[in-house]
Amino acid sequence: MSEWTSDEPRARAHEQVLGFVEEGIATGRLRVGDRLPPEREFAAQLGVSRASVREAVRVLEAMGIVRSSVGQGPDGGTVLTPGSSSALTRLLKLHIGLSNFPMPDAIEARVMLERWSCRLAAQFATPDEIARMHATLDAMARPGVPRDEFNDLDTHFHVQIAQAGHNRLVADMTTAIRDAMRWWIMQSFEEREDWDELAEELHEAHTGILEAIASHRPIRAADRVEAHIRSSYASLLWSRERD
C-alpha cells in the first residue's frame, strides 16, 4: 500500500483518499455493500484531514460509487453501491459539452459500440424485446409526433437494442454515449426545416436495423446501424455548419 502522509496539500490529500478506494475496488478488497470507515477513523488511517475525506466522499457520491448518510444503523455511513449508467451518462455529457471528446471521436465511439450492440441483439434478443422495439418504432411513426418526443423514442430504441444484447457493460456504455449526445441531436432536429422528410428517413433506417435483428443477422444489423449513424450525423453536421 502507498504511504499516506498528512503534510500533503488538501487537494492532493483528497486524491489520495480516492486512490485508496480505487485500489480497494480494483483488488477486490472493497466490494458493493462494503462500508468505508467512519470519517475520523478513515482520516487517521490514511494520515489526511477529515475535510479531505469529506471532499473525496463527495466526489465518489457524484460519480455514483458510494451512498452516504448520517447514522450508525444498517443504512448509515458511506456504502459502496453498484455503478450506474446514469452516472456514466452525466460524466460523458460534461466531457462532450466541454469538447474534451471532439464530436468526430464521439461518433466513432458510438459506431463501434452500436455495431457490437446490434450483433449481440441479433443473437440474443427475445421475442418480447423485439416486440417492444417494434412498439417504439410504431410510436415514432405516429403522424405529428413532436420532435422532442421523437428524439426520446429514438434514444429509447437504441437503448433497447443495447439491452437486448444482454451484455451489461456494452449496454451501459452504449446507453451512456447515446444519451450523452441527446441534447446535441435535439438541437439539430430543431434547426431542420425538412423535419418530416428527416423523420421518415430516420424511421426507415431504424426499421431496417430492427428487421436485421429480428431475422438474426448480426453482420447485417451491425452494417445497417453503422450506415444509419454515419448518414445521420453527416446530415446533421452539414445542416449545422451550413447555418
Beta strands, then each sheet from edge to edge (+ up, - down):
strand 1: 66-69
strand 2: 77-80
sheet 1: 1+ 2-
end
